């Protein structure tokens, strides 16, 4: 296969070892005119305007901005079928290559066999929701396998150690005959996250499918552009589609009016083994990857608005992956003179769980967050939680009773709530107890398992009615 590669940056550099033995590279495409007429790995770099001078089978998009590249190529008259995303190219050569990480080494008598399909496994809400769904269904007596195209090795090992069977299928979300044969061994398939739209639609032709939507709005646009042939109500007609919250439900229904009727909140395991200890300082933490949507900048601005006396009585942590992009650099620079703010970086699940023992207040000022496993964890641990009014978890918080709600994007409001917490430590214990009660009422694995079991039974029943 003769290919052109669009992109010469880190995205390509991190994946090039998977290409050279599988295809015949003709040239590289780049929009940077300073690179034209140069060479990379022995091949010329050309302008998009010179593509017509070459004979090729496909163009492989290798960038986080693949959708923009696709739009550019289409505007140049390149046929859609000749434009491939990286995961599509990888699937062509990796289909049928499965790697099993065995969490359980026995096969028990079970109610049904459930396959959960998700995107790359990593320390994020979507992956954790899939893991917790696996745990909840296992408790209910189902045999579960969690499938993903790849993932963070440490996260996969931690998931395996929880007793969950994980299978890595690099071809996902593309399904060749080997993947289809494997999928047919299951009674029902839970497809996690909107990005797996292709799997949801294709598998629903063969098996009962539950499609669980978690996403924020920008991901809908990107996914629909990549898989536009599946963004159709007819293609989704056999799928039982649910959203993790009303926010995700409304996002989905803005594209596909009225399609989602019900929500499926997640549940998390109970790990609360800590006892409260009296500390002089109140410890605030924001947990999640350092990205604009998570609004670490709002958190920092709110801290800077506190009085010096308040700052002396508190400490602040930013926990989560931080890169070298413009936003991460901005965050690093903004705390240089703030001695009480600490960047902790990415932590394993075990490390995060241990960190909760030292945290008093969990802050989630996100600009967009359909739900929040972090806030659910905070409630489970009996912590005071401060959330922006746009996130899904705000529906479960009564301001001043089991947590606090602040106005989205307003650092002044957040700062005022943080100041109140610092100056009213004697009232935090009762608020933490109420937060814990909220977890017990809505978010335990037992509640989650019961919800999932009812949905599985209904999905199988409805699928059989349509089939008959």
N, C-alpha and C positions, 0 to 999 in steps of 0.2 A: 504494500500500500504506500503510495507516494503522498507525503503530507507536507503542508506548510504549517508552521507554528507561529501563532500570533501571541507575542509576548516574550521578552528576554530577561525579565527581572527575577525576583526571588521566587515567585510562584513556579516558574520554569526550573530554576536552579535546584529547588527542593524536590523536584519530581523527574528530572531528566534521566535518572538511572533506569526508569521504567519504560523509556521510549526507544532508545537507540537500537536495541536488539529486536524490536517489534515492527518497526516501520522504516521506510526510506525517506529521510528528511531531505527536502529539496532546498528550502530556505526558511528564514525567519522573517516575520513581519513586525514592524514597530512604527509607531507614530512619531517617534523622536527623530527628526530629520538629521540630527547630529550623528546618529548611528548608521545612517544609510551608507552603503558601500563598504561598511566594515564587516567583520566576520565574527561569529560566535560558534565555538566548538567546530570550527572548520567549514561553516556554512554562511552564505551571505545574508546580510540583513537588508531587507527591501522596504520600500514605502508601500502602503496599502494600494496606492494608485498603480503600482507595477505588477499587481497580482496576475493580470491577464497575460503577462509575458511568460507565465510558467504553466506547465501541464501538471496537474495534481488530482488526487482523488478527494481529499478532504482538507479542511483547515481546522486545526485544533486550537481552541481558545485556552490560553494559559495565563489567567489573571483573575484577581478578585473582582475585576470590572468586566467580566465576560459578557454580560448582557449589553453593555455599551459597545463592546467589540462586535457582537453579533449584529446590532442595529447598524453599525457603520458598514459592515460587510454587505448586509442586505441593501443598503442604500447605493452600494457600488455595483449592484447587480449580481452578486454571488448567490447561487441557489441555496435555499434553506437547508436542503438535505446534505449539502457539502460543508456545512458549518457544524462542527461537533464541540460540545463541552468536554472538558478534561475527563469527567467521570464517565461520560459516554465512550470515549476512546479507551479508557482503562477497562471498562466492562467488556469490551470486545475481546480482550486478551486474558482477562481474569475470570471469566464466567466459569462456574464449576469448581473453582478453587476455594474450598471451604476450610476453615480452621476452627476447631472446637476447643473451647476452654471449659473443661468439665467442672462444674460446681458440685454436682451430685453424681456419685458413681453407681447409683442404683436406680432401677426403674420400678416405680411403685404403681399399684393399682390406682387409677385416677378417674376423675369424672370425665374430663375431656383433655385433649392436647391443644395447647394454645401457643401460637407463635406471635411474638411481639417484634415488630420491625421498626427500627428507628434510624436516625442519622448517626454519624460518627460519635462514639461514646466518649464523653469528656466531662469535666466538672462544670456542668451547666444544668439549668432547670429541666430542659427536655430530657436529657439523659437520666437524670435522677428520677424523674417521674416514671420513666420506662422501667428503671430498676425497682422502684417501689411497687409498681403495678405487678412486676414479676413476683416479688416477695408476697404481696397480698394474695395473689392467685395461688401460690404455692401453699400458703396457710389454709386456703379454702379447699385444697385437695386436687388442684389442677397440675398437670405436667406442663411446664413452661420452658420455652427456649427464647432467649433474647438475641435477635439478629441485627447486625449493623455492618456497614461497608468497611469500617475501620474504627480506630479510636486510640485514645491515650493508653499506653501499656499499663501504667500504674492504676488507672481507673478500671481497666478491664480486670486486672488482678484482684483489686478490691471487690469488684462485683462477683467474680468467681469465688472469692473467699466468703461471700455471703451465702453461698450455696446455690447460686444461679448459673445455669448453663448458658454460656455465651457462644454464639457462632459468628465468625467474621466471614461475610460474603462480599468480597470486593466489587462484584458486579452491581450491587444495589445502587440506585433504584431500578436498574435495567434487569430484565428477567429473561434469561435464556432457558433452554430446555432443562438444564440441570437445576436451576433455581426453581422452576415450575414444578419439577418432579419432587423436590424437597418440600416445597410448600404444600403440596397435595397430601402430605402425611398428617396434616393437622386438621382439627375439627373447626377451628375458628382462628382468624388472624386479626390481631390488634395492630393497626398501622399508626405509629406515633408521629405527630407533627405534620404540618401542612406541606413541608418540603417533600414529603414522600407521596405526593399526589399521584404520581405514576404507578407506584406500587398499589395504592388503594384502589384505583380504577381497574388495573389489569387483574389483580387477584380477585376482585369481586365477581369476575366472570367464572371463577372456579370454586370459591369458598366464601362462607359468610365473613364479612369484614366490618370491623369497628374502626372508625377513623377518628382519632383524638386530636383536636386542634388546640394549640397552645400559643400561637404566634402573634407578634405585634404587626402593625399594618405594613411597614415597608417590606417585610418578608413575603407578604402576599403578592405584591407587585413583581418582585424579582422571580418568584417561583412560577407565577402564571406566565410571565414572559418566556421562561425557559421551557415550560411544559404546556404551552397554549392549547395543544390538541386535547388535553384532558380537562381543561377549565370549562367544563360543559355539564349542565345538569343531567343530561341523558347519560353521560359517562359515569356519573355518580349515583345513578338511580337505585342501585342495589345495595348501596353502602349505608350503614347506620353511623351517621356523623354526629359527634358530640364535641362540645368545647369545654375547656377546663374552667371557664368563667364566662360571665355575661359579656365581658369586654371582648374576648376572642369570638364569642358567638356573634356579636354585633359586627365585628370586622368581617367575619366570613360571610354573613348575610348581606353585607353591603355589596359584595361581589356576586353572591348567589342568593337572591332575596328569599327569605323564609325557609331556607333549606335546613338549618339547624334549629331544632325545637328545644333540646334539653342540654343541660350541662353535666359534666362529670368532674367534680373536684377531686384532686388527688388526696392521698394519705401518706403519712411518713411513719417510720418505726419509732417507737418510744425509747429514747436513749437518755432520759432524764435521771441521772444518778448523782447529780451534784447537790450539795447543800449550800445555802446562801452563807456567805462570809461577809463580815463587815469590813469595808475598805474605806480609807480616807477619800480616795478619788473615785468619781463615777466614770466608768469606762464605756464609751460609745464606740460602736463599730459599724462600718458599712462593708458588706460582703458581696463580692461579685467582680467579674472582669472589669478592668478600668476602660470603659467606653463611654461616649457621650450620653447614650440612653440611660445609663446607670446613675448619671449626675453626681459623680464624685466632686465635681467643681462646685455644685450647690452646697454640698456637705462642708467643703472647705470654707466657702464664703460665709456660711452660717456660723462656723467656729470663729472666724475672724471678727464677727459682729458681737461675740460674747465679751463681757467685761473681763479685764485682766484677773479679777478675783475669781470669776467663774472658771476661767481657763486653768487657774492654779488648782482648782478643786476637781479637775477632770482630766482624762486622757482620751485620745482618739486614735482609732486604727482603721486603715484602709487595707482590707484583705481581698486578695484576688489577683489574677494574672495582670501584669502591667508590662506593656511592650515599649517600643521605641518610636511609636507613631507620634503625630503632632499633639493629639489629645493627652497621651500618656506623659509626654515631655512637659506639657502645660501643667499637669497635676504635680509632677515632681518639682518643678520650679516654684509652684505656688506655695509649697510648704517649707521652703528653705529656712524661713525665719520663724516658723511655728514649731517650737521644740516639743509641744505636746502631741503632735500628729506624727504617726508612724506608719510607713508603708511596709506591710508584711509580705506582699507577694502572694504567689499561688501556694495553697496548702492542700495537703491530701485530706480525704474525708476524716481520717483519724485525727489529724492535726486540727482541723476545723472544729470537730466535736470537742477536743480538749480546750480549744480557745474559748468556747462558750462558757467554760467554768469561770473565766476572768472577765467576761463581758456582762455589763449591767443593762445596756440599752442597744438594741439593734435598729439601725436607721436604714430606711429604703426610700430615698427621695426621687426614685426613677421617674423619667419623663414619659415612659411607656412600659408597662409591665402587666400583662394579662393576669398573672398570679405571681406568687413569690414563695418558693420553697424556703428561702432564707427566713422570711418572716414567720412561716409556719414552724420552722425549727425554733425560732426565738420564742414563740408561744409555747411550744412543747417544753422548752427549758424553763418556762416561767419568767421570761425576760420582758421588760418593757419594750414595746416596739413603736417606732414613729414612722409612718408611711405617708407618701403623697396620695392625694385624693383620687388620682387617676388609676392606681393599680388595683387589681382584682381583690386583693386581700383587704382593701378598705371597707368592703361590704361586710366584713366580719368584725370590724373594730368599732366600738362605741367610744368616741373621743373623751378621754379623761377617765374612762372606766376600766377598759382592758388594753389600753394603748392610746396613741395619739394619731390624729390625721392632720397633715399640714397641706397647704395649698401647693400644687405642683409648680415647680420652677421658682418659688419665692423663698429665697434664703432668709429673709427677715422673719417670716412665719416659723420656719424650721428653727431658727436661732432662739426664738422666744420659747418654743416648746422645750428645747434642750436646756435653756436657762431654768425653766420651771422644774425640770427633772433634777438638775443639780442642786437647787435650793429647797427641794421637798423630798429628800431621800426617805423620810419617815413614811411616805405614802406609796413608795414603790413596791413594797412587799405585797400589799393587797392587790395592786394593779397586776403584778406578776401572777398572783394566784388566779385572778380572773382570766388572764391570758391563757394560763394552763387549762382552765375549764373550757375555754373556747376550742383549744386543740382537742380535748377529750370528747367534746360534743360533735365535732365535724371532721377531724383529720387523722384519726387513728387508722392503723392498717386494717383493723377489724371492720370499721365503717367503710373503708375504701374497698375491701374485699367483698363485702355484701353488695355494694353498689355495682362493682364489676360483674359479680356473678349474675345479678338480675339482668344486666345489660347483655351479657353473653347468651343467656337463655333466650331472651327476647330477640336478639340478632339472629340466632340459629333458626328460631321459629319463623321469623319473617322471611328469611332467605328461603326456607323450604316452601313457604306459601308461594313465593314468586317463582320458584323453580317448577312447582307443580302446575 
